[in-house]
Amino acid sequence: MRMKKGDLSVPALLMMGGALYSMHFGASSMVWPMTWGKESGSSVFIAFIGAFITSLFLPLLAYVALARGQGTYFGLAKRAMPKFGPIFTSVTIIIMGPLYTIPRMSASSWDAICQATGFAPDSSIPIILFSAFYYALTYWFLAGRSDMMDKVSKFLFPVLILIVVAIIGKGLMTPLGEWQPKTYETPALAYGFTQGYATSELLCALTFGIVVLNNLKGHGVTDERMNKNIIRVGIVGIGLLSLTHLGHMIVGANTGGTIEQQYVTLYTQVAFELLGTIGGAIFSIGLVFASLTTAIGISAATAEFCEDASNKKLKYKKSIAIVCIFSAIIGAIGLTNILTYVAPIQDAVYPGAIILVLYYVLMPDCQNKRHLAVCKWGIIVSVFFGVLDGIYTYNNLLNLNLDWFVNLYLKLPFAEWKLAWVPVCAIVMACVYLFSSKKSEDVPVTDCISE
């Protein structure tokens, strides 16, 4: 890789890429892939391709989109949808931040610690105290705005890598069982594609972009080299994440139906089986570190977003404090409740984020008004179908008895796989492109990331 004046040095690039990997590699990216592999069995590689698209390749494209669109996530969405864009991104950030993803990190850590140690408290006071300590530590990492990624790369990344290599290496060398047929009826590719939503990596990448930008500036990267360096950091970070995803999926497939658990409990049991009694302790430490790095990254991105969206009226440190306090409160309700009742909201916004990224990566002259209209209507339609998916999910969760809705919903193509939005969005976007005015001017770029 040839470096020019104003670029990151190779060591700095590797360290920042490692920090980005650590921020992405939260509790979900550590735990979810092993369950995907266990459930996919002999179809693990096909499922990995589907998961790779949504949880790895699209996040990498998100960094390309931010560079090519010359803006932040908030800016890119607002440019395409001046009125709806701020609403869409705000909902995304609330879900990514204190409502779901950040508190999920501390709740996952607490569950892992309890399972590994056998600690079963009778009251909620211990988890409240743990959440308070967890987010106080998160705030410490975030207090220094420009050196946040340096702290992550120095303190958390090395420990995280050692633990992950130990689990994956042992799991590949000594399989716990033989591969079994997949346990789900959905095609393995579609299963991996939709399961990839759960890790939130695409939304993370869109929100992490501004954090990477500020840290690049702190390392002396020049404005004219900013876009190339953002992409380089993304390639290093997502490349490492791809290797660990594949490794964890193969280890999961190697359980061969010998373990019935899922997610945190599955990973803990695998750690015990592979590494003995010390395995549970190693896993608990690894999960705490993995979840902490993501909590740090998303908290920083949420604070940057709040400052950006409020035109600096809501300052960074105040935003960090609000996010940490609110996340501590939500995290104390427990992982099961968070995953059950909040996760479907994320599924509603994910397709819109996919369209936004693909638009800025693939569309020629992405600042053109006619082209931006294509993006706008694609996102609006995808959000509409995301809401339908959410209603369908909550109907099953809460027993709402909306049989008429379910019957209509399941008549949509690919609805049973939660992919009904794909063909409809493609048709709508094609129609908008064909029938809108061809004499459209470019929209001025007012939120250029090099500013």
Helices and strands as residue ranges (DSSP letters): H 10-24, H 27-40, G 41-43, H 44-52, I 53-57, H 58-68, H 73-80, H 84-94, I 95-99, H 101-117, H 125-143, H 148-151, I 152-156, H 157-173, H 188-195, G 196-199, H 201-218, G 223-225, H 226-253, H 263-275, H 277-309, H 316-331, H 335-341, H 343-362, H 369-398, H 403-409, G 415-417, H 421-435
